[in-house]
Amino acid sequence: MPTYDYVCDGCGHAFELFQSMTDSVKKTCPECGKKKLRRLIGAGGAIVFKGSGFYKTDYRSDSYKKGAEADKKSSGGDGGKKADSGPQKSGSGEG
């Protein structure tokens, strides 16, 4: 159910009202009692994300995930670093 903004043209009282879309528009001001209440046109509600978290990878297709896994395996999964090929000789002349 949306929240509607109302303002009274008689006393200037402005307020929000949580009501169903099928409810009739209110006409009587709750402050002054005059029938000069009008509903304002608003931009609407914002998107509310609920849950543990939302990430761009949460909804990837299975084919994308399989391709990403294959790329990771083919690159060795080392982040682009060269593999250690064992002990290296130092140029200090020691034996």
C-alpha positions, 0 to 999 in steps of 0.5 A: 500500500502506498503512502500519499502526501496531503496538504490542506489549503485552509490551514496549510497542514501537510501530512502523509497517509498510508492507504490502499490504492482503492481508498477514496481521496480524503477531503477533510483536514484532520487539523482544522476540519475544513474540506480543503484537503488535496492529495499531492502528486509524488514521485513514488516510493523508492526501491527497498532492498531487503535481505543479507546483501545484493551483489552483481554476481548473485543472479549470474546464469549457470553458463556464465558461472561455468565459463568463469570457473573454466577461465579461472582453472585455465589461468591457474588461479594464481592471480597472474603471478609466476609460479615458483620454479624452485631455488634460484642462484644468487649472483653473489658468487657464493657456492 
